[in-house]
Amino acid sequence: MTTLNPYLSFRDSARAAMDLYESVFGGTLTRSTFAEFHTSDDPAEGDKIMHSALTTDSGMVLMAADTPNSMELSPGSSFSVSLSGDDEAELNGYFEKLAAGGTVLQPLAKAPWGDSFGMLVDPFGVTWLVNIAGPGSAPTE
């Protein structure tokens, strides 16, 4: 089986971002620092997150890391993370928790294609798309 998982890059906030995502989605969060794997000669980077992964009970996996100071990081709007399904209560809960401290771009509402759809930017600048399948909708994957 092959999987495709979002991998987010941050400057110094991967730990806090993944803590937020763990509080939203639950699951098991693992993380390793630059110091643990001796991947940076810069002592100021020792506590930075070299790799983290959140695996939820439903099988979602979200990964993230801090970008080393020696590498450029250009936050942008060229990507977003999409959550979709038919569990309205679960997806509404995710939307509300991710929106706390962030910016709602499109409130969750009935969309022209029959589903409920909303967009937000979380407190760490990540854009999330949430689609809740309406009655008779084709499954979204």
C-alpha positions in Angstrom: 0.0 0.0 0.0 1.2 3.5 -0.8 0.1 6.6 1.1 0.3 10.3 0.4 0.8 12.5 3.5 1.1 16.2 4.0 4.5 17.3 5.3 4.5 20.9 6.6 7.6 23.0 7.1 7.9 25.7 9.7 10.7 28.1 10.9 10.5 27.6 14.6 7.0 26.6 15.4 6.7 22.9 14.4 6.4 21.9 18.0 3.5 24.3 18.8 1.8 23.6 15.5 1.9 19.8 16.0 0.6 20.3 19.6 -2.4 22.2 18.1 -3.0 19.5 15.5 -2.8 16.8 18.2 -5.4 18.7 20.3 -7.7 19.0 17.2 -7.3 15.4 15.8 -6.2 13.3 18.7 -3.9 10.4 18.0 -0.3 9.7 18.7 2.3 12.4 18.2 6.0 11.5 17.8 8.8 14.0 17.4 12.6 14.1 17.2 14.8 17.1 17.6 17.9 18.2 15.7 20.0 17.5 18.8 18.7 13.9 19.2 19.9 13.0 15.7 23.0 15.4 15.6 21.7 16.9 12.4 22.9 20.5 13.1 26.1 22.0 14.2 24.3 25.1 15.4 23.6 24.7 19.1 20.6 27.2 18.8 18.9 24.5 16.7 19.1 21.7 19.2 15.4 21.9 20.3 14.1 22.5 16.8 11.9 19.7 15.4 13.8 17.6 12.8 10.7 15.3 12.2 7.3 14.9 13.8 4.4 12.7 12.8 0.8 12.7 14.1 -1.1 9.5 13.4 -4.8 9.6 14.3 -7.0 6.7 15.2 -8.8 7.0 11.9 -5.5 6.6 10.0 -4.7 10.2 9.0 -1.0 11.1 9.1 0.3 14.6 9.3 4.0 15.3 9.4 6.0 18.5 10.1 9.5 19.8 10.8 11.3 23.0 11.5 13.5 24.3 8.7 17.1 24.8 9.6 18.4 28.4 9.9 20.7 27.7 7.0 17.8 26.9 4.6 15.4 29.3 3.1 11.7 29.0 4.0 9.2 31.0 2.0 5.8 30.5 3.5 3.2 30.8 0.8 -0.2 29.9 -0.4 0.8 27.3 -3.0 -0.6 24.4 -0.9 -3.4 23.6 1.5 -4.5 20.6 3.6 -7.9 19.1 2.8 -10.2 17.3 5.2 -13.2 15.6 3.7 -15.7 13.0 4.7 -19.3 12.5 5.7 -19.0 12.8 9.5 -20.5 16.3 10.0 -19.9 16.5 13.7 -16.3 15.4 13.5 -15.4 17.7 10.6 -17.3 20.7 12.1 -15.2 20.1 15.3 -12.0 20.1 13.3 -13.0 23.3 11.5 -13.8 25.1 14.8 -10.6 24.0 16.6 -8.3 24.9 13.6 -10.0 28.3 13.2 -9.5 29.3 16.9 -6.8 31.9 16.7 -6.7 31.8 12.9 -8.7 33.3 10.1 -11.8 31.9 8.5 -11.7 32.6 4.8 -15.0 30.8 3.9 -17.4 29.8 6.7 -18.6 26.2 6.6 -21.8 26.5 4.5 -23.8 24.7 1.8 -21.7 24.8 -1.4 -23.0 24.8 -5.0 -22.0 21.1 -5.4 -24.3 20.0 -2.6 -21.7 19.5 0.2 -20.8 21.9 3.0 -17.5 23.6 2.5 -15.3 26.0 4.4 -11.7 27.3 4.3 -9.5 28.7 7.0 -5.9 29.7 7.8 -4.8 28.3 11.2 -2.6 30.3 13.7 0.5 28.9 12.0 -0.4 30.1 8.5 -1.5 26.7 7.1 -4.6 26.8 4.9 -7.2 24.1 5.5 -10.1 23.1 3.3 -13.0 21.2 4.9 -15.6 19.5 2.8 -18.6 17.6 4.4 -20.4 15.3 2.0 -24.0 16.1 1.5 -26.7 13.5 1.0 -26.1 11.5 -2.1 -22.7 13.0 -2.7 -20.0 10.9 -4.3 -17.2 10.0 -1.8 -14.3 12.5 -1.6 -10.8 11.2 -1.4 
